[in-house]
Amino acid sequence: MEPRQRRGSTPKDEQDQVLTIPPEFALISTEVLLHKEGDRLVMKTFA
């Protein structure tokens, strides 16, 4: 398993995708996946 989902593992992905993450989402950052679609970010949360 590649730790790409974890926040802080890859600084490159953190700056590109994990840019606007509220503090409350920081707790479930491992369950939050950000996908770039064109010019907008689609955040999918798995509760």
TORKOL-4160 file (C-alpha; in steps of 0.2 Angstrom, whole numbers, padded with zeros to 4 digits, m for minus):
47
<pt num="1" X="0000" Y="0000" Z="0000"/>
<pt num="2" X="0006" Y="0017" Z="m0005"/>
<pt num="3" X="0004" Y="0031" Z="0009"/>
<pt num="4" X="m0002" Y="0043" Z="m0004"/>
<pt num="5" X="m0019" Y="0045" Z="0005"/>
<pt num="6" X="m0011" Y="0050" Z="0021"/>
<pt num="7" X="m0009" Y="0069" Z="0024"/>
<pt num="8" X="0009" Y="0074" Z="0025"/>
<pt num="9" X="0016" Y="0059" Z="0016"/>
<pt num="10" X="0019" Y="0068" Z="0000"/>
<pt num="11" X="0022" Y="0087" Z="0001"/>
<pt num="12" X="0019" Y="0088" Z="m0018"/>
<pt num="13" X="0002" Y="0081" Z="m0017"/>
<pt num="14" X="m0002" Y="0091" Z="m0001"/>
<pt num="15" X="0002" Y="0107" Z="m0010"/>
<pt num="16" X="m0008" Y="0103" Z="m0025"/>
<pt num="17" X="m0023" Y="0094" Z="m0018"/>
<pt num="18" X="m0023" Y="0096" Z="0001"/>
<pt num="19" X="m0024" Y="0115" Z="0000"/>
<pt num="20" X="m0041" Y="0120" Z="0007"/>
<pt num="21" X="m0044" Y="0108" Z="0021"/>
<pt num="22" X="m0054" Y="0114" Z="0036"/>
<pt num="23" X="m0047" Y="0110" Z="0054"/>
<pt num="24" X="m0062" Y="0098" Z="0056"/>
<pt num="25" X="m0058" Y="0088" Z="0041"/>
<pt num="26" X="m0040" Y="0087" Z="0047"/>
<pt num="27" X="m0046" Y="0073" Z="0058"/>
<pt num="28" X="m0053" Y="0063" Z="0044"/>
<pt num="29" X="m0040" Y="0068" Z="0031"/>
<pt num="30" X="m0036" Y="0050" Z="0028"/>
<pt num="31" X="m0054" Y="0047" Z="0023"/>
<pt num="32" X="m0055" Y="0062" Z="0012"/>
<pt num="33" X="m0050" Y="0061" Z="m0006"/>
<pt num="34" X="m0048" Y="0076" Z="m0018"/>
<pt num="35" X="m0049" Y="0074" Z="m0036"/>
<pt num="36" X="m0046" Y="0087" Z="m0049"/>
<pt num="37" X="m0059" Y="0089" Z="m0062"/>
<pt num="38" X="m0055" Y="0103" Z="m0074"/>
<pt num="39" X="m0054" Y="0119" Z="m0064"/>
<pt num="40" X="m0064" Y="0113" Z="m0048"/>
<pt num="41" X="m0060" Y="0101" Z="m0034"/>
<pt num="42" X="m0071" Y="0087" Z="m0030"/>
<pt num="43" X="m0070" Y="0082" Z="m0012"/>
<pt num="44" X="m0077" Y="0065" Z="m0008"/>
<pt num="45" X="m0080" Y="0060" Z="0010"/>
<pt num="46" X="m0082" Y="0042" Z="0016"/>
<pt num="47" X="m0091" Y="0042" Z="0033"/>
